[in-house]
């Protein structure tokens, strides 16, 4: 987006909020100030990804230094204590695949306002590698609110995504009830890349603080395009075609009575999923529990 276009969006937005109109939506967010980029980089990444992941052909915009009432605040890059290259580096460290965005600054009411432009992306979903105590989070905006993407929203993103070169596996969400419930469910996504992926078997473990592990037997597996598979042997070994997105849930049993050293809390533990391939190294992903 050209600087003149970004300025026009800023001025139109300023006039609208001054008139009492509500302008925030999936592709437009207003903030008084920058995120805390020394410690809260994950929030910065979350907001960038949420707008990039939201459907629509328009570019996304985050205006820093303007609130919903039209009040302007100083929010130039200098207020972060960082330069633009440092800010870009922090975003790159948290976002996969990398997200393109542009930064412009303008004056309103004598205040320096920043406008972040997020061009439409063909690489959705953009994943936040770490957000608080979770890993591999996919955020989206619904109206003016930000949250984790749901199943239909993920289907829309993957359906319009450009192919990836190498296969990727990640956990989108998980459910791990406390004692005495023993069912663990993980919503996993496999992106096969340019070549077919031949999987010989899948496994899931829980890792404890001292790095010892306990297997979680997979008792049920749901495939993206197949019926419920009550026995994992029904799908492994399996050949997944190139340039496909395979979404599945692993449902396993955790023996709480045998948890490490008798603990009945998962604080500090982590879950690990591995898909063994006949060719190539295993595909692995994990998520921390707190």
C-alpha positions in Angstrom: 0.0 0.0 0.0 1.3 3.4 -0.9 2.0 6.0 1.8 -0.8 8.2 0.3 -3.3 5.4 0.6 -2.3 4.7 4.3 -2.7 8.4 5.1 -6.2 8.5 3.5 -7.3 5.5 5.6 -6.0 7.2 8.7 -7.8 10.5 7.9 -11.0 8.7 7.0 -10.8 6.7 10.2 -10.1 9.8 12.3 -13.1 11.6 10.8 -15.4 8.6 11.4 -14.5 8.1 15.1 -14.7 11.8 15.7 -18.3 11.5 14.4 -19.0 8.8 16.9 -18.9 5.9 14.4 -17.6 2.5 15.3 -14.9 1.5 12.8 -13.0 -1.4 14.1 -13.4 -4.7 12.4 -11.5 -7.8 11.1 -9.2 -5.7 9.1 -8.9 -2.5 11.2 -7.7 -2.1 14.8 -7.1 1.0 16.9 -4.7 1.2 19.8 -3.5 4.1 21.9 0.1 3.0 22.0 2.6 0.3 21.0 2.8 -3.0 22.6 5.5 -3.6 25.2 8.1 -5.0 22.8 10.4 -6.1 25.6 8.4 -8.8 27.2 5.1 -8.8 25.4 6.3 -9.5 21.9 3.8 -12.4 21.7 0.8 -9.9 22.0 2.3 -7.9 19.1 2.6 -11.1 17.0 -0.9 -12.1 18.0 -2.5 -8.9 16.7 -0.5 -8.9 13.5 -1.4 -12.5 12.7 -5.1 -12.1 13.7 -5.6 -9.4 11.1 -3.5 -11.2 8.5 -5.5 -14.4 9.0 -8.9 -12.7 8.8 -10.7 -13.4 5.4 -11.1 -10.7 2.8 -9.1 -9.2 -0.1 -8.4 -5.9 1.6 -5.1 -5.0 3.4 -5.3 -4.9 7.2 -4.5 -1.8 9.2 -3.5 -1.2 12.8 -3.5 2.5 13.8 -1.3 3.3 16.9 -2.0 6.5 18.6 -5.8 6.8 18.0 -8.5 5.6 20.3 -12.2 4.8 19.6 -13.3 8.3 20.6 -10.9 10.0 18.1 -8.4 11.1 20.8 -4.8 11.2 19.4 -1.7 10.2 21.3 2.0 10.2 20.6 2.8 6.7 19.3 5.7 7.1 16.9 8.3 4.4 16.6 10.6 6.3 19.0 8.2 5.7 21.8 9.1 2.0 21.7 12.8 2.6 22.3 13.5 0.4 19.2 14.0 1.1 15.5 11.9 -0.4 12.8 14.4 -3.1 12.0 14.4 -4.3 15.6 10.6 -4.4 15.6 10.6 -6.4 12.4 13.1 -8.8 13.9 10.9 -9.3 17.0 7.9 -10.1 14.8 9.9 -12.6 12.7 10.9 -14.4 15.8 7.3 -15.1 16.8 5.5 -15.5 13.5 5.6 -18.5 11.0 5.6 -18.1 8.1 7.0 -14.6 8.1 4.5 -11.9 7.7 5.0 -8.8 5.5 3.9 -5.5 6.9 4.6 -1.8 6.4 5.0 1.1 8.8 4.1 4.7 8.2 3.9 7.7 10.5 1.7 10.8 10.3 0.8 13.8 12.3 -2.7 14.3 13.8 -3.5 17.0 16.3 0.2 17.6 16.7 0.6 13.9 17.7 2.8 11.4 15.9 0.6 8.4 14.9 1.8 5.1 13.5 0.0 3.1 10.8 0.9 -0.5 10.3 -0.3 -1.9 7.0 -0.6 -5.7 6.7 -1.0 -6.7 3.0 -3.3 -9.5 2.0 -1.4 -12.8 2.5 -1.5 -16.0 0.4 0.4 -17.8 3.2 -2.4 -18.0 5.8 -2.5 -19.2 8.4 0.3 -17.3 10.1 1.1 -19.0 13.4 2.3 -17.4 16.6 5.0 -19.8 17.7 4.5 -18.9 21.4 1.7 -17.0 23.1 1.7 -17.0 26.9 1.8 -20.7 27.9 0.8 -22.0 24.5 2.6 -22.9 21.3 1.6 -22.7 17.7 -1.5 -20.5 18.0 -3.6 -19.4 15.1 -5.5 -16.2 15.8 -8.2 -14.5 13.9 -10.4 -11.4 14.3 -14.2 -11.7 14.5 -15.5 -8.2 14.3 -13.4 -6.2 16.7 -12.5 -9.2 18.9 -9.5 -11.5 18.6 -9.5 -15.2 19.4 -8.2 -18.6 18.3 -9.4 -19.7 14.9 -12.1 -22.4 14.8 -12.4 -25.4 12.5 -14.4 -23.6 9.7 -12.0 -20.6 9.8 -9.0 -22.9 9.5 -10.7 -24.7 6.5 -11.1 -21.3 4.8 -7.5 -20.3 5.4 -6.0 -23.6 4.2 -8.3 -23.7 1.2 -6.8 -20.5 0.0 -3.2 -21.1 1.0 -0.2 -21.3 -1.3 1.6 -24.7 -1.1 4.5 -25.1 1.4 7.8 -26.6 0.3 8.5 -28.8 3.3 5.9 -30.8 5.4 4.9 -29.2 8.7 3.1 -30.6 11.8 1.7 -28.6 14.6 -0.8 -28.7 17.4 -3.6 -26.2 17.0 -5.4 -26.9 20.3 -5.7 -29.5 23.0 -7.9 -30.6 25.9 -6.4 -32.1 29.0 -8.9 -32.4 31.8 -7.7 -32.8 35.4 -7.8 -35.9 37.6 -9.6 -38.3 37.5 -10.7 -37.7 33.8 -8.2 -39.5 31.6 -9.0 -38.5 28.0 -6.5 -36.3 26.2 -7.5 -34.8 22.8 -5.2 -32.9 20.5 -6.2 -31.1 17.3 -3.2 -31.5 14.9 -2.6 -30.2 11.4 -0.2 -31.8 8.9 0.8 -29.8 5.8 2.4 -32.2 3.3 4.4 -29.8 1.2 5.7 -30.4 -2.3 6.1 -34.2 -1.9 3.9 -36.9 -0.6 4.3 -37.8 3.1 4.4 -41.5 4.0 3.6 -42.0 7.7 4.4 -45.4 9.3 3.0 -44.6 12.7 2.0 -41.8 15.1 2.8 -41.4 18.8 2.0 -39.1 21.7 3.9 -38.6 25.0 3.7 -36.4 28.0 7.1 -35.1 29.2 7.8 -34.3 32.9 9.9 -31.6 34.4 12.9 -34.0 34.7 12.7 -34.9 31.0 11.3 -38.4 31.6 8.3 -39.3 29.5 5.1 -41.4 29.6 3.4 -42.6 26.4 -0.2 -41.7 25.9 -1.8 -44.5 23.9 -3.8 -43.2 20.9 -7.2 -44.8 21.2 -9.1 -42.8 18.5 -8.1 -40.7 15.5 -10.3 -38.4 13.3 -9.1 -37.6 9.8 -10.0 -34.5 7.9 -11.6 -36.4 5.0 -12.4 -39.8 6.5 -14.8 -41.2 9.0 -13.9 -41.7 12.7 -11.2 -44.2 12.9 -11.5 -46.2 16.2 -8.2 -47.9 15.7 -5.1 -45.9 14.7 -3.9 -48.9 12.7 -6.7 -48.1 10.3 -4.8 -45.1 9.0 -1.1 -45.9 9.6 0.8 -46.6 7.5 -0.7 -44.0 5.2 0.3 -41.9 2.2 -0.7 -38.3 2.2 -0.6 -36.6 -1.2 1.5 -33.5 -1.8 0.2 -30.0 -1.2 -2.5 -31.2 1.1 -3.7 -30.1 4.6 -4.6 -33.1 6.8 -6.4 -32.2 10.0 -6.9 -34.8 12.6 -7.6 -35.3 16.3 -5.6 -37.7 18.5 -7.6 -39.0 21.4 -5.6 -40.8 24.0 -5.8 -42.2 27.5 -3.6 -40.7 30.3 -3.1 -42.9 33.4 -3.4 -40.4 36.2 -2.7 -43.1 38.8 0.8 -43.5 37.3 1.7 -39.9 36.8 5.3 -39.1 37.6 6.0 -39.4 41.4 2.3 -39.6 42.1 1.6 -36.0 41.0 -1.9 -35.3 39.9 -1.3 -32.0 38.2 0.1 -31.3 34.7 1.7 -28.0 35.7 5.0 -27.6 33.9 4.5 -30.7 31.7 4.5 -30.8 27.9 2.7 -32.9 25.3 4.7 -34.2 22.2 3.3 -35.6 19.0 5.5 -37.5 16.4 4.7 -38.9 13.0 7.3 -41.4 11.8 8.0 -41.3 8.1 9.3 -44.1 5.9 11.5 -41.6 4.2 12.9 -38.5 5.9 13.2 -37.5 9.6 10.1 -37.7 11.9 7.7 -34.8 12.0 7.5 -33.6 15.6 5.5 -30.9 17.4 4.9 -30.1 21.1 2.9 -27.8 23.4 3.7 -26.8 27.0 1.2 -27.2 29.8 0.8 -24.9 32.8 
